[in-house]
Amino acid sequence: MRVPLYLRPRLEPPLDALLDTPHLLHTLVDALGSPLNVLLPDRVAENAERFLAVYRKHHLAGRVTFAHKANGANSLLRRLAAADPAAVGVDVASLGELQHALASGFTPDRITATGPKDPAFLWLAARTGVTVHPDSITELGQLADLVRRFALPRVAVLPRLSGFDAATGAGATGVRVRSRRSRFGTPLTEAEALLDALDRHRDAVEPVGVAYHLDTTGLAEKAVALEQCVGFLDALRARGRDPRVLDIGGGFGVGYVDDAAQWDRYTTELGNAVLGTRPALTWRGHGYGLRNEGGTLRGALALYPAHRPDAGPGYLDELLTTPAPATGRPPATLLLEHLYDLSTQPGRALVDQCGAVLARVLDVTPSDSGDLLVRLAMNAGDMSLEEHGVLVDPVLLPRPGDSPPADSPSGDTTPADSPPDAGPVGVHLFGNLCLEADLITRRTVFLPRRPRPGDLLAFANTAGYAMDFHAHRAQRQPVARTVAVVRDGGSWRWCLDEEYWPTTHPGGTA
Ligand SMILES: *Cc1c(COP(=O)(O)O)cnc(C)c1O
């Protein structure tokens, strides 16, 4: 057996404790089927509190707003609705998400509407009094027209800006920082036209601030955007408006892999595998963006930086502390001096440690390469970390008290001379679709022992985008059910996600 290259998941309470309860998890999958999504709604409220602690550290007022698109579950939204209404909100990016937020207990003053908007979405947002983030001058005009046509109250707006661009550092040491192009937001070069439009639509919309969202982990890019948004707020003030909010969007990120050394070793060895100087680490030599050009490693690793010691609230703290390029002042100071409130819209980071996807092992067969082929009762749409370039190991949960495995019809063809459970194994994880491409990951996954049919694999920390975002009904395979689990003293209580309300669960109070 080759030396295993593990990517151990970062597990914090209560997710670590939950994965230590194989009896409960096996019972849940026995009852509700595989795959099964398990959520920990109390942790999402705790995460919001961690973000707010960073606000307090910098003496900043404002709200943490959950980007709903990261997870569609009821329990997470209802739990957040029960949190401090002045400090915790939700950001919706479709008509359905807006309806869900309203039905989950969020009042419109706690809801922001972003993303591509159709007339129905805009109308319901305006009718209920949600704050809208217009993506363009055109969309601002459409919103203003709706307000006039239906005689609606003035709508609070946070126009989204994009296309930030600044030189950082002085003279020859200067580096140009330009934000990547986005389909969303008015480019800063059109700021004057946007200010004119806001004046023109004064009767219908009220600019309560400005917003950006950059889908990047780059601190410098975000510091530039933040500083230039403060400049835009000042320009609004100069026109006699009274903006109060700077919304800096999401993208605070999650650290998936616990151990920096494991991550470094893995990515180094992946390069070596692509070069052919070590055995393959992926299905059919997939390189995750790397390629071998005549013995030289080319391309770039197209992976999420899975080990991130500074993700989430820590990243916000760093952003607020890092001097902004033009003024040289930390963003926290800029906001404080101008008395602007801070809004954040974390998606992935707010559901960090909030859940896992469980899947049943269906069969285990040896392959020519020596790796085992493991087929799971799930497909690539049910657990889409791979889609997001996140590489991290599942946790093997053997069936409790398992005696020798029952023979599965497809045959667990362990040769008689190799003890079934001895030591680590390399496995390829396949899904339940009749499709060559249905791989749960293209990576060879190392498990501490050979899995058996009936065991579970727990894909931890999958609440952000990896749980329901890509789920589908291809081949009429079941879509995962979702359960909410809360700790009740020393034990656990669970219910179907749709049955979860803050009132019925002991953990569910603000
Ligand atoms: C997706 C999105 C977010 C959340 O991004 P994360 O990377 O999940 O934090 C926030 N704001 C807007 C406008 C978005 O589109």
The ligand as an SDF file (V2000), in Angstrom:
LIG
                    3D

 15 15  0  0  0  0  0  0  0  0999 V2000
  -22.9070   34.6520   -3.6010 C   0  0  0  0  0  0  0  0  0  0  0  0
  -22.9900   36.0000   -3.0100 C   0  0  0  0  0  0  0  0  0  0  0  0
  -22.6010   36.1990   -1.6750 C   0  0  0  0  0  0  0  0  0  0  0  0
  -22.0050   35.1070   -0.8180 C   0  0  0  0  0  0  0  0  0  0  0  0
  -20.7420   34.7460   -1.2270 O   0  0  0  0  0  0  0  0  0  0  0  0
  -19.8730   33.7070   -0.3270 P   0  0  0  0  0  0  0  0  0  0  0  0
  -18.6360   33.5380   -1.1060 O   0  0  0  0  0  0  0  0  0  0  0  0
  -20.6680   32.4790   -0.2070 O   0  0  0  0  0  0  0  0  0  0  0  0
  -19.6440   34.3690    0.9850 O   0  0  0  0  0  0  0  0  0  0  0  0
  -22.7720   37.4560   -1.1360 C   0  0  0  0  0  0  0  0  0  0  0  0
  -23.2800   38.4830   -1.8630 N   0  0  0  0  0  0  0  0  0  0  0  0
  -23.6440   38.3320   -3.1570 C   0  0  0  0  0  0  0  0  0  0  0  0
  -24.1840   39.4930   -3.9010 C   0  0  0  0  0  0  0  0  0  0  0  0
  -23.5060   37.0900   -3.7710 C   0  0  0  0  0  0  0  0  0  0  0  0
  -23.8570   36.9430   -5.0500 O   0  0  0  0  0  0  0  0  0  0  0  0
  1  2  1  0
  2  3  1  0
  2 14  2  0
  3  4  1  0
  3 10  2  0
  4  5  1  0
  5  6  1  0
  6  7  2  0
  6  8  1  0
  6  9  1  0
 10 11  1  0
 11 12  2  0
 12 13  1  0
 12 14  1  0
 14 15  1  0
M  END
$$$$
